Amino acid sequence: METFGRGRGLAALLLGIPSGGGVDRRASFAESNSVWAFHVQDDWKIARKLTLNLGLRYELESPLSDRWDRSVRGIDPTAQLSVTTAAQAAYARNPTPEVPVSAFKALGGLNFAGV
């Protein structure tokens, strides 16, 4: 469920001039990844009052995966959305003074991993 102020809230958000709002995230996720780590350490007594402590750690982390391929991989700023035409028509009926109708573009979308 998305809520963005009154009337022009979503358009203002997309144009970078929002006045407030919020997003409820209700989807369930099953994200997982693995981490492998190795650590060695040793102490050397160099003098009566000096001990050298050295250690080495190596970590390898696998990429994040989601059972239902809902993880966002990136953003495609040129993607045509199913609502692009309707959004541009709605904006043309009630434009903001900051952005002319000819400059309003409803483009862009998320890329999902595994899709």
Secondary structure as UniProt FT lines:
FT   STRAND          2..3
FT   TURN            7..8
FT   HELIX           9..15
FT   STRAND          22..23
FT   STRAND          31..32
FT   STRAND          35..47
FT   TURN            48..49
FT   STRAND          50..61
FT   STRAND          65..66
FT   TURN            67..68
FT   STRAND          72..80
FT   TURN            82..83
FT   HELIX           84..93
FT   TURN            97..98
FT   HELIX           101..103
FT   STRAND          107..112
FT   TURN            113..114
//
